[in-house]
Amino acid sequence: GGRGNSIWLGLFHRRKHQYGRFMMRLKLPNGVTTSAQTRYLASVIRKYGKDGCADVTTRQNWQIRGVVLPDVPEILKGLDEVGLTSLQSGMDNVRNPVGNPLAGIDPQEIVDTRPYTNLLSQYVTANFRGNVAVTNLPRKWNVCVIGSHDLYEHPHINDLAYMPATKDGRFGFNLLVGGFFSPKRCAEAIPLDAWVPAEDVVLVCQ
């Protein structure tokens, strides 16, 4: 119904505390945002006064609150103009791909995770057009790419985690699968005993 369609667009009705207003969750692979993108989000929130605010989530993402439905088409247009989307960011879709929060500047970095999280996000949303092939998944399906030994990305609670590894002189990833974390259930991801070359990151996710 309508509720399912709105969540597919990243819109969540705040019935309990802000009836008639919505939270909009974005897709922000690796948590990377530009100053222009952040200013645009701030401009959206500002118009809602005390009803507007933003969250930085545990999956390196933005959520903006206080949104009213008549404004949504214009907000979506603005997001597209600054290179952002809210498409497929909730419910039965793949959640925001997480990577090393210090990607590109981490002195202990094994691999820069940003190219891989971007590729995964592009696949999930079909470059902002929507990818029906990865809908109707179990709720909160999570994926991450590990960039260093610090494991900032918490691979053990992701459904699919890419662990950097070299095989026969070729760079790629070992795979962990099946991690899950919620108030009701927690399961640690297990090694799949499989290695994939770096260029097959999206193929494995498919």
C-alpha positions as CSV (number, residue, x, y, z in Angstrom):
1,G,0.0,0.0,0.0
2,G,0.9,3.7,0.3
3,R,3.0,3.1,3.4
4,G,5.2,0.5,1.7
5,N,5.6,2.8,-1.3
6,S,6.7,5.8,0.8
7,I,9.3,3.7,2.7
8,W,10.7,2.4,-0.6
9,L,11.4,6.1,-1.2
10,G,13.0,6.4,2.2
11,L,10.1,8.2,3.8
12,F,8.9,7.1,7.3
13,H,5.8,8.5,8.9
14,R,6.4,9.7,12.5
15,R,2.9,8.7,13.8
16,K,3.8,8.7,17.5
17,H,5.7,11.9,18.0
18,Q,5.3,14.0,14.8
19,Y,2.0,12.9,13.3
20,G,1.7,14.2,9.7
21,R,5.5,14.6,9.4
22,F,8.1,12.2,8.0
23,M,11.7,11.2,8.5
24,M,13.6,10.8,5.2
25,R,16.6,8.5,5.2
26,L,19.3,8.9,2.5
27,K,21.7,6.6,0.8
28,L,25.2,7.8,1.7
29,P,27.8,5.1,0.9
30,N,30.7,5.2,3.3
31,G,29.2,8.2,5.0
32,V,30.9,10.6,2.5
33,T,29.1,13.9,2.1
34,T,30.2,17.1,0.4
35,S,29.8,20.6,1.8
36,A,27.3,21.4,-0.9
37,Q,25.2,18.3,-0.1
38,T,25.3,19.1,3.7
39,R,24.2,22.7,3.0
40,Y,21.3,21.5,0.9
41,L,20.1,19.2,3.7
42,A,20.5,22.0,6.2
43,S,18.3,24.2,4.0
44,V,15.6,21.6,3.9
45,I,15.6,21.2,7.7
46,R,15.7,24.9,8.4
47,K,12.3,25.6,6.9
48,Y,10.7,23.3,9.4
49,G,11.9,25.3,12.4
50,K,11.6,23.4,15.7
51,D,10.1,20.4,13.9
52,G,13.2,19.9,11.7
53,C,16.4,18.1,12.6
54,A,18.9,15.6,11.3
55,D,20.4,12.4,12.6
56,V,23.8,10.9,11.8
57,T,23.1,7.1,12.0
58,T,25.2,4.2,13.0
59,R,25.4,3.2,9.4
60,Q,27.2,6.4,8.3
61,N,24.0,8.0,7.0
62,W,21.9,11.1,7.2
63,Q,18.2,11.1,8.3
64,I,16.3,14.4,8.0
65,R,13.2,14.9,10.1
66,G,10.1,17.1,10.0
67,V,9.4,16.6,6.3
68,V,5.8,17.1,5.1
69,L,4.5,15.2,2.1
70,P,3.7,18.2,-0.2
71,D,7.5,19.1,-0.1
72,V,8.7,15.7,-1.1
73,P,8.9,16.1,-4.9
74,E,10.9,19.3,-4.5
75,I,13.2,17.7,-1.9
76,L,13.8,14.6,-4.1
77,K,14.6,16.9,-7.1
78,G,17.1,18.9,-4.9
79,L,18.7,15.7,-3.7
80,D,19.3,14.6,-7.2
81,E,20.8,17.9,-8.2
82,V,23.4,17.6,-5.5
83,G,24.1,13.9,-6.2
84,L,22.1,12.3,-3.3
85,T,19.1,9.9,-3.1
86,S,16.8,8.5,-0.5
87,L,15.7,5.6,-2.8
88,Q,15.7,2.1,-1.3
89,S,17.0,3.2,2.1
90,G,14.6,1.4,4.4
91,M,12.3,-1.6,5.0
92,D,13.0,-4.5,2.7
93,N,16.0,-3.0,0.9
94,V,19.8,-3.2,1.3
95,R,20.9,-0.7,4.0
96,N,23.6,2.0,3.5
97,P,26.9,0.3,2.5
98,V,29.4,1.0,5.4
99,G,33.1,1.4,5.0
100,N,36.1,2.8,6.9
101,P,35.2,6.2,8.4
102,L,38.8,7.3,7.9
103,A,39.0,6.0,4.3
104,G,41.7,7.8,2.3
105,I,43.4,9.3,5.4
106,D,43.8,6.3,7.7
107,P,47.6,5.6,8.2
108,Q,46.8,2.0,8.9
109,E,44.5,1.6,5.9
110,I,44.6,-1.7,4.0
111,V,42.3,-0.5,1.2
112,D,40.3,2.6,0.5
113,T,36.7,1.4,0.9
114,R,35.0,4.3,-0.8
115,P,35.2,2.9,-4.4
116,Y,33.6,-0.4,-3.3
117,T,30.8,1.1,-1.1
118,N,30.0,3.4,-4.0
119,L,29.8,0.5,-6.5
120,L,27.5,-1.4,-4.1
121,S,25.2,1.6,-3.6
122,Q,25.1,2.2,-7.4
123,Y,24.1,-1.5,-7.8
124,V,21.4,-1.4,-5.1
125,T,19.7,1.7,-6.4
126,A,20.6,1.1,-10.1
127,N,22.2,4.6,-10.2
128,F,19.3,6.3,-8.5
129,R,16.7,4.7,-10.8
130,G,15.6,1.9,-8.4
131,N,16.6,-1.8,-8.5
132,V,13.6,-4.2,-8.0
133,A,16.0,-7.2,-8.0
134,V,17.1,-6.3,-4.5
135,T,13.8,-5.5,-2.9
136,N,11.7,-7.9,-0.8
137,L,14.8,-8.9,1.2
138,P,14.8,-9.7,4.9
139,R,14.5,-6.5,6.9
140,K,17.6,-4.4,7.5
141,W,19.9,-6.4,5.1
142,N,23.4,-4.9,5.9
143,V,26.6,-4.9,3.9
144,C,30.1,-3.5,4.7
145,V,33.6,-3.3,3.3
146,I,36.5,-3.4,5.7
147,G,39.3,-1.0,5.3
148,S,41.7,-1.7,8.2
149,H,42.4,-4.0,11.1
150,D,40.4,-1.7,13.4
151,L,37.1,-3.1,12.1
152,Y,35.3,0.2,12.5
153,E,32.6,-1.3,10.2
154,H,31.6,-4.0,12.6
155,P,31.7,-6.9,10.1
156,H,30.5,-9.5,12.6
157,I,27.0,-8.0,12.7
158,N,26.6,-7.5,8.9
159,D,24.8,-9.9,6.6
160,L,27.7,-9.6,4.1
161,A,31.1,-8.3,5.0
162,Y,34.1,-8.0,2.7
163,M,37.4,-8.6,4.5
164,P,40.5,-7.4,2.5
165,A,42.8,-10.3,1.7
166,T,45.5,-11.1,-0.9
167,K,45.6,-14.5,-2.7
168,D,48.4,-15.5,-5.0
169,G,49.6,-11.9,-5.2
170,R,46.1,-10.7,-6.2
171,F,44.0,-8.3,-4.0
172,G,40.5,-9.2,-3.1
173,F,38.2,-10.0,-0.2
174,N,37.4,-12.9,2.1
175,L,33.7,-13.1,2.9
176,L,31.8,-13.2,6.2
177,V,28.0,-13.9,6.1
178,G,25.0,-14.1,8.3
179,G,25.7,-11.4,10.9
180,F,22.6,-9.9,12.6
181,F,22.0,-7.4,15.5
182,S,18.8,-6.2,17.0
183,P,17.2,-5.9,20.4
184,K,15.5,-9.3,19.9
185,R,18.3,-11.4,18.2
186,C,22.0,-11.3,17.7
187,A,24.0,-13.6,15.5
188,E,27.7,-13.3,14.7
189,A,28.7,-13.5,11.0
190,I,30.7,-16.6,10.0
191,P,33.5,-17.0,7.5
192,L,32.2,-18.4,4.2
193,D,35.7,-19.8,3.4
194,A,35.6,-18.0,0.1
195,W,37.8,-15.4,-1.5
196,V,36.8,-13.1,-4.4
197,P,38.8,-10.7,-6.5
198,A,38.2,-7.0,-5.9
199,E,36.5,-6.5,-9.2
200,D,33.8,-9.0,-8.3
201,V,32.5,-7.2,-5.2
202,V,29.2,-6.3,-6.9
203,L,28.9,-9.7,-8.5
204,V,29.0,-11.4,-5.1
205,C,26.4,-9.1,-3.7
206,Q,24.1,-9.9,-6.7
